[in-house]
Amino acid sequence: MKRLASIFLAAIAAVLLALATVSAGSICDNAPCEEVINVTAGENFTIELESNAGSTGFEWWNQFDTEYLSLVSSSELSGNAKPGWVGVPGKKLFEFSAKKPGSTQVIMLLLQPWENSTVEERKIFPVNIS
């Protein structure tokens, strides 16, 4: 079981690395990107995504350059569910801190971890740090 978990984590790491690697130019030259996030070093910013992990099993995974960014926190906001409702979409919040000036990106992948790391959705957030 430990070996299967190790293989699974290695597969996810390979997918994230492949998505983060770009041969030349901006990552947005090869894939559509979200609006650019402009921040100052030392400042925090939040990425908010639609989420329904509780009923679908899809989770948002993130990849970013730790030289420029750090993940401060991640949290879930429940949707407006009435008693007895299940599967109500909510939000997943990721708070990052900008460490030093430069340009980087945050790659967000929506996937079911046990399903061979098949990516349901990918979002790329360019980040400019001044």
N, CA and C atoms as a LAMMPS dump frame, in Angstrom:
ITEM: TIMESTEP
0
ITEM: NUMBER OF ATOMS
390
ITEM: BOX BOUNDS ff ff ff
-5.0000000000000000e+02 5.0000000000000000e+02
-5.0000000000000000e+02 5.0000000000000000e+02
-5.0000000000000000e+02 5.0000000000000000e+02
ITEM: ATOMS id mol type element x y z
1 1 1 N 0.809 -1.183 0
2 1 2 C 0 0 0
3 1 3 C 0.863 1.262 0
4 2 1 N 1.967 1.24 0.785
5 2 2 C 2.861 2.382 0.809
6 2 3 C 3.491 2.608 -0.558
7 3 1 N 3.805 1.505 -1.228
8 3 2 C 4.422 1.628 -2.547
9 3 3 C 3.445 2.239 -3.538
10 4 1 N 2.178 1.817 -3.484
11 4 2 C 1.154 2.377 -4.357
12 4 3 C 0.992 3.867 -4.095
13 5 1 N 0.995 4.266 -2.839
14 5 2 C 0.886 5.68 -2.491
15 5 3 C 2.08 6.455 -3.023
16 6 1 N 3.278 5.877 -2.936
17 6 2 C 4.477 6.537 -3.448
18 6 3 C 4.421 6.701 -4.954
19 7 1 N 3.949 5.675 -5.644
20 7 2 C 3.815 5.747 -7.11
21 7 3 C 2.799 6.811 -7.482
22 8 1 N 1.685 6.836 -6.756
23 8 2 C 0.647 7.824 -7.014
24 8 3 C 1.174 9.245 -6.832
25 9 1 N 1.874 9.499 -5.721
26 9 2 C 2.42 10.834 -5.468
27 9 3 C 3.465 11.201 -6.513
28 10 1 N 4.255 10.236 -6.954
29 10 2 C 5.237 10.497 -8.004
30 10 3 C 4.547 10.867 -9.31
31 11 1 N 3.425 10.208 -9.611
32 11 2 C 2.675 10.521 -10.832
33 11 3 C 2.123 11.931 -10.775
34 12 1 N 1.584 12.325 -9.633
35 12 2 C 1.065 13.694 -9.49
36 12 3 C 2.192 14.704 -9.634
37 13 1 N 3.337 14.427 -9.012
38 13 2 C 4.482 15.331 -9.126
39 13 3 C 4.919 15.469 -10.585
40 14 1 N 4.911 14.363 -11.327
41 14 2 C 5.297 14.402 -12.737
42 14 3 C 4.329 15.247 -13.547
43 15 1 N 3.029 15.115 -13.276
44 15 2 C 2.027 15.927 -13.982
45 15 3 C 2.247 17.401 -13.685
46 16 1 N 2.442 17.745 -12.408
47 16 2 C 2.66 19.141 -12.032
48 16 3 C 3.926 19.696 -12.668
49 17 1 N 4.991 18.915 -12.67
50 17 2 C 6.244 19.362 -13.266
51 17 3 C 6.079 19.57 -14.768
52 18 1 N 5.401 18.658 -15.437
53 18 2 C 5.189 18.788 -16.877
54 18 3 C 4.374 20.036 -17.196
55 19 1 N 3.382 20.329 -16.383
56 19 2 C 2.561 21.513 -16.617
57 19 3 C 3.317 22.799 -16.34
58 20 1 N 4.273 22.734 -15.43
59 20 2 C 5.019 23.929 -15.058
60 20 3 C 6.178 24.214 -16.003
61 21 1 N 6.635 23.228 -16.727
62 21 2 C 7.796 23.377 -17.591
63 21 3 C 7.393 23.993 -18.934
64 22 1 N 8.104 25.004 -19.323
65 22 2 C 7.839 25.682 -20.584
66 22 3 C 9.16 25.807 -21.341
67 23 1 N 9.116 25.525 -22.637
68 23 2 C 10.353 25.539 -23.401
69 23 3 C 10.889 26.954 -23.619
70 24 1 N 10.018 27.923 -23.876
71 24 2 C 10.467 29.293 -24.098
72 24 3 C 9.311 30.245 -23.867
73 25 1 N 9.651 31.474 -23.486
74 25 2 C 8.616 32.484 -23.306
75 25 3 C 7.792 32.256 -22.056
76 26 1 N 6.643 32.907 -22.038
77 26 2 C 5.733 32.811 -20.905
78 26 3 C 4.918 31.532 -20.975
79 27 1 N 4.545 31.023 -19.819
80 27 2 C 3.684 29.836 -19.778
81 27 3 C 2.353 30.138 -20.459
82 28 1 N 1.967 31.4 -20.46
83 28 2 C 0.694 31.799 -21.081
84 28 3 C 0.761 31.809 -22.606
85 29 1 N 1.956 31.647 -23.161
86 29 2 C 2.082 31.52 -24.609
87 29 3 C 1.524 30.183 -25.078
88 30 1 N 1.517 29.178 -24.185
89 30 2 C 1.123 27.826 -24.553
90 30 3 C -0.218 27.391 -23.975
91 31 1 N -0.802 28.184 -23.101
92 31 2 C -2.071 27.821 -22.464
93 31 3 C -2.792 29.096 -22.048
94 32 1 N -4.109 29.062 -22.034
95 32 2 C -4.833 30.259 -21.583
96 32 3 C -4.573 30.504 -20.095
97 33 1 N -4.462 31.768 -19.738
98 33 2 C -4.174 32.134 -18.356
99 33 3 C -5.29 32.992 -17.782
100 34 1 N -5.344 33.002 -16.47
101 34 2 C -6.26 33.879 -15.752
102 34 3 C -5.665 35.286 -15.749
103 35 1 N -6.412 36.232 -15.206
104 35 2 C -5.941 37.611 -15.124
105 35 3 C -4.674 37.681 -14.271
106 36 1 N -3.744 38.543 -14.661
107 36 2 C -2.474 38.695 -13.953
108 36 3 C -2.73 39.242 -12.548
109 37 1 N -2.019 38.687 -11.582
110 37 2 C -2.077 39.156 -10.202
111 37 3 C -0.841 40.011 -9.972
112 38 1 N -1.035 41.278 -9.605
113 38 2 C 0.068 42.193 -9.322
114 38 3 C 0.129 42.445 -7.824
115 39 1 N 1.271 42.126 -7.219
116 39 2 C 1.45 42.297 -5.775
117 39 3 C 2.831 42.876 -5.492
118 40 1 N 3.01 43.301 -4.26
119 40 2 C 4.294 43.798 -3.78
120 40 3 C 4.912 42.733 -2.886
121 41 1 N 6.223 42.616 -2.903
122 41 2 C 6.903 41.656 -2.025
123 41 3 C 6.46 41.898 -0.583
124 42 1 N 6.137 40.815 0.108
125 42 2 C 5.654 40.9 1.479
126 42 3 C 4.141 40.954 1.584
127 43 1 N 3.475 41.138 0.46
128 43 2 C 2.014 41.241 0.436
129 43 3 C 1.388 39.859 0.211
130 44 1 N 0.198 39.654 0.765
131 44 2 C -0.545 38.412 0.552
132 44 3 C -1.629 38.625 -0.497
133 45 1 N -1.993 37.547 -1.187
134 45 2 C -3.106 37.574 -2.133
135 45 3 C -3.821 36.23 -2.066
136 46 1 N -5.076 36.231 -2.503
137 46 2 C -5.906 35.027 -2.418
138 46 3 C -6.41 34.625 -3.79
139 47 1 N -6.364 33.342 -4.072
140 47 2 C -6.987 32.769 -5.265
141 47 3 C -8.21 32.004 -4.782
142 48 1 N -9.369 32.34 -5.357
143 48 2 C -10.644 31.727 -4.969
144 48 3 C -11.185 30.923 -6.147
145 49 1 N -11.512 29.653 -5.897
146 49 2 C -11.968 28.754 -6.958
147 49 3 C -13.262 28.049 -6.547
148 50 1 N -14.109 27.775 -7.528
149 50 2 C -15.309 26.98 -7.272
150 50 3 C -14.874 25.578 -6.87
151 51 1 N -15.567 25.001 -5.889
152 51 2 C -15.17 23.69 -5.398
153 51 3 C -16.39 22.901 -4.934
154 52 1 N -16.299 21.585 -5.076
155 52 2 C -17.345 20.694 -4.588
156 52 3 C -16.719 19.361 -4.193
157 53 1 N -15.61 19.451 -3.464
158 53 2 C -14.837 18.25 -3.12
159 53 3 C -15.628 17.257 -2.288
160 54 1 N -16.529 17.748 -1.443
161 54 2 C -17.257 16.86 -0.547
162 54 3 C -18.111 15.829 -1.241
163 55 1 N -18.671 16.167 -2.399
164 55 2 C -19.544 15.201 -3.072
165 55 3 C -18.962 14.644 -4.366
166 56 1 N -18.028 15.354 -4.989
167 56 2 C -17.481 14.873 -6.258
168 56 3 C -16.117 14.206 -6.108
169 57 1 N -15.409 14.536 -5.041
170 57 2 C -14.064 14.007 -4.854
171 57 3 C -12.999 14.788 -5.598
172 58 1 N -13.408 15.771 -6.416
173 58 2 C -12.425 16.592 -7.114
174 58 3 C -11.804 17.575 -6.134
175 59 1 N -10.486 17.68 -6.175
176 59 2 C -9.749 18.573 -5.29
177 59 3 C -8.849 19.475 -6.119
178 60 1 N -8.622 20.696 -5.626
179 60 2 C -7.679 21.609 -6.266
180 60 3 C -6.291 21.357 -5.689
181 61 1 N -5.325 21.102 -6.565
182 61 2 C -3.921 20.952 -6.195
183 61 3 C -3.187 22.153 -6.761
184 62 1 N -2.147 22.611 -6.076
185 62 2 C -1.432 23.791 -6.558
186 62 3 C 0.039 23.501 -6.758
187 63 1 N 0.635 24.256 -7.651
188 63 2 C 2.065 24.177 -7.927
189 63 3 C 2.534 25.605 -8.11
190 64 1 N 3.639 25.943 -7.438
191 64 2 C 4.176 27.296 -7.544
192 64 3 C 5.656 27.269 -7.174
193 65 1 N 6.363 28.313 -7.542
194 65 2 C 7.792 28.418 -7.278
195 65 3 C 7.987 28.963 -5.862
196 66 1 N 8.535 28.135 -4.981
197 66 2 C 8.714 28.533 -3.579
198 66 3 C 9.788 29.599 -3.39
199 67 1 N 10.525 29.891 -4.449
200 67 2 C 11.493 30.988 -4.367
201 67 3 C 10.762 32.327 -4.324
202 68 1 N 9.596 32.391 -4.984
203 68 2 C 8.843 33.641 -5.084
204 68 3 C 7.592 33.685 -4.209
205 69 1 N 6.999 32.542 -3.916
206 69 2 C 5.726 32.5 -3.207
207 69 3 C 5.754 31.474 -2.08
208 70 1 N 4.918 31.7 -1.087
209 70 2 C 4.675 30.674 -0.073
210 70 3 C 3.166 30.58 0.136
211 71 1 N 2.698 29.377 0.419
212 71 2 C 1.283 29.157 0.697
213 71 3 C 1.057 29.441 2.179
214 72 1 N 0.242 30.447 2.456
215 72 2 C -0.045 30.846 3.833
216 72 3 C -1.137 29.961 4.415
217 73 1 N -2.206 29.751 3.629
218 73 2 C -3.317 28.922 4.11
219 73 3 C -4.2 28.498 2.947
220 74 1 N -4.993 27.465 3.199
221 74 2 C -6.051 27.078 2.264
222 74 3 C -7.269 26.732 3.118
223 75 1 N -8.435 27.109 2.621
224 75 2 C -9.657 26.875 3.384
225 75 3 C -10.827 26.676 2.435
226 76 1 N -11.916 26.17 2.982
227 76 2 C -13.129 25.926 2.205
228 76 3 C -14.256 26.782 2.744
229 77 1 N -15.05 27.329 1.859
230 77 2 C -16.266 28.039 2.224
231 77 3 C -17.442 27.233 1.709
232 78 1 N -18.346 26.876 2.569
233 78 2 C -19.523 26.099 2.17
234 78 3 C -20.472 26.966 1.362
235 79 1 N -21.184 26.304 0.456
236 79 2 C -22.213 27.002 -0.305
237 79 3 C -23.441 27.216 0.565
238 80 1 N -24.453 27.822 0
239 80 2 C -25.693 28.096 0.728
240 80 3 C -26.589 26.865 0.727
241 81 1 N -26.245 25.912 1.568
242 81 2 C -27.007 24.664 1.632
243 81 3 C -28.114 24.768 2.672
244 82 1 N -29.233 24.187 2.361
245 82 2 C -30.325 24.073 3.322
246 82 3 C -30.179 22.726 4.024
247 83 1 N -30.747 22.579 5.207
248 83 2 C -30.631 21.302 5.925
249 83 3 C -31.044 20.118 5.043
250 84 1 N -30.192 19.093 5.035
251 84 2 C -30.469 17.896 4.255
252 84 3 C -29.904 17.915 2.846
253 85 1 N -29.448 19.065 2.377
254 85 2 C -28.869 19.145 1.036
255 85 3 C -27.44 18.606 1.067
256 86 1 N -27.074 17.899 0.014
257 86 2 C -25.691 17.457 -0.158
258 86 3 C -25.232 17.865 -1.549
259 87 1 N -23.927 17.966 -1.713
260 87 2 C -23.386 18.288 -3.031
261 87 3 C -23.518 19.74 -3.428
262 88 1 N -23.677 20.634 -2.459
263 88 2 C -23.802 22.059 -2.773
264 88 3 C -22.403 22.637 -2.989
265 89 1 N -22.167 23.241 -4.153
266 89 2 C -20.838 23.799 -4.429
267 89 3 C -20.471 24.91 -3.448
268 90 1 N -19.182 25.025 -3.202
269 90 2 C -18.658 26.079 -2.35
270 90 3 C -17.446 26.705 -3.013
271 91 1 N -16.564 27.234 -2.21
272 91 2 C -15.344 27.875 -2.704
273 91 3 C -14.139 27.287 -1.975
274 92 1 N -13.038 27.219 -2.682
275 92 2 C -11.748 26.843 -2.089
276 92 3 C -10.872 28.086 -2.192
277 93 1 N -10.308 28.511 -1.06
278 93 2 C -9.474 29.704 -1.009
279 93 3 C -8.029 29.317 -0.722
280 94 1 N -7.113 29.863 -1.498
281 94 2 C -5.685 29.66 -1.293
282 94 3 C -5.06 31.032 -1.078
283 95 1 N -4.44 31.24 0.081
284 95 2 C -3.775 32.508 0.363
285 95 3 C -2.27 32.312 0.219
286 96 1 N -1.658 33.163 -0.597
287 96 2 C -0.226 33.112 -0.856
288 96 3 C 0.434 34.387 -0.36
289 97 1 N 1.73 34.287 -0.079
290 97 2 C 2.533 35.448 0.273
291 97 3 C 3.633 35.595 -0.772
292 98 1 N 3.797 36.839 -1.26
293 98 2 C 4.85 37.13 -2.233
294 98 3 C 6.157 37.376 -1.486
295 99 1 N 7.207 36.646 -1.848
296 99 2 C 8.476 36.724 -1.119
297 99 3 C 9.429 37.789 -1.658
298 100 1 N 9.605 37.814 -2.984
299 100 2 C 10.596 38.731 -3.56
300 100 3 C 10.153 39.147 -4.958
301 101 1 N 10.678 40.286 -5.451
302 101 2 C 10.276 40.769 -6.778
303 101 3 C 10.613 39.776 -7.894
304 102 1 N 9.749 39.737 -8.888
305 102 2 C 9.944 38.876 -10.043
306 102 3 C 8.614 38.464 -10.636
307 103 1 N 8.661 37.597 -11.633
308 103 2 C 7.46 37.082 -12.282
309 103 3 C 7.42 35.572 -12.119
310 104 1 N 6.257 35.059 -11.813
311 104 2 C 6.078 33.63 -11.615
312 104 3 C 4.633 33.285 -11.928
313 105 1 N 4.198 32.096 -11.58
314 105 2 C 2.804 31.717 -11.792
315 105 3 C 2.386 30.694 -10.745
316 106 1 N 1.079 30.628 -10.536
317 106 2 C 0.485 29.588 -9.711
318 106 3 C -0.345 28.733 -10.648
319 107 1 N -0.105 27.437 -10.641
320 107 2 C -0.868 26.512 -11.471
321 107 3 C -1.805 25.736 -10.559
322 108 1 N -3.085 25.773 -10.87
323 108 2 C -4.097 25.073 -10.09
324 108 3 C -4.676 23.959 -10.953
325 109 1 N -4.717 22.748 -10.385
326 109 2 C -5.239 21.583 -11.098
327 109 3 C -6.408 20.998 -10.323
328 110 1 N -7.527 20.788 -11.007
329 110 2 C -8.688 20.146 -10.403
330 110 3 C -8.668 18.686 -10.825
331 111 1 N -8.542 17.789 -9.83
332 111 2 C -8.453 16.367 -10.156
333 111 3 C -8.987 15.513 -9.019
334 112 1 N -9.272 14.26 -9.353
335 112 2 C -9.595 13.246 -8.354
336 112 3 C -8.303 12.458 -8.151
337 113 1 N -7.664 12.598 -7.003
338 113 2 C -6.327 12.022 -6.817
339 113 3 C -6.218 10.532 -7.098
340 114 1 N -7.263 9.779 -6.877
341 114 2 C -7.191 8.325 -7.065
342 114 3 C -7.456 7.906 -8.511
343 115 1 N -7.803 8.834 -9.39
344 115 2 C -8.135 8.522 -10.781
345 115 3 C -6.97 8.799 -11.725
346 116 1 N -5.822 8.221 -11.457
347 116 2 C -4.646 8.358 -12.334
348 116 3 C -4.25 9.801 -12.601
349 117 1 N -4.593 10.689 -11.685
350 117 2 C -4.217 12.099 -11.792
351 117 3 C -4.757 12.768 -13.049
352 118 1 N -5.893 12.296 -13.577
353 118 2 C -6.498 12.932 -14.737
354 118 3 C -6.966 14.326 -14.346
355 119 1 N -6.512 15.33 -15.079
356 119 2 C -6.827 16.72 -14.768
357 119 3 C -8.16 17.093 -15.417
358 120 1 N -9.115 17.464 -14.589
359 120 2 C -10.427 17.901 -15.054
360 120 3 C -10.386 19.351 -15.528
361 121 1 N -9.626 20.179 -14.812
362 121 2 C -9.531 21.598 -15.139
363 121 3 C -8.171 22.109 -14.697
364 122 1 N -7.627 23.052 -15.464
365 122 2 C -6.342 23.674 -15.137
366 122 3 C -6.493 25.18 -15.236
367 123 1 N -5.986 25.869 -14.241
368 123 2 C -5.987 27.333 -14.249
369 123 3 C -4.575 27.799 -13.947
370 124 1 N -4.117 28.769 -14.733
371 124 2 C -2.777 29.327 -14.568
372 124 3 C -2.933 30.806 -14.207
373 125 1 N -2.372 31.178 -13.077
374 125 2 C -2.443 32.555 -12.597
375 125 3 C -1.047 33.191 -12.657
376 126 1 N -0.781 34.046 -13.645
377 126 2 C 0.504 34.758 -13.68
378 126 3 C 0.573 35.728 -12.496
379 127 1 N 1.755 35.823 -11.881
380 127 2 C 1.937 36.701 -10.735
381 127 3 C 3.144 37.585 -10.974
382 128 1 N 2.953 38.899 -10.915
383 128 2 C 4.05 39.865 -11
384 128 3 C 4.254 40.473 -9.626
385 129 1 N 5.465 40.341 -9.118
386 129 2 C 5.79 40.838 -7.786
387 129 3 C 6.763 42.009 -7.924
388 130 1 N 6.385 43.156 -7.353
389 130 2 C 7.262 44.331 -7.43
390 130 3 C 7.901 44.588 -6.085
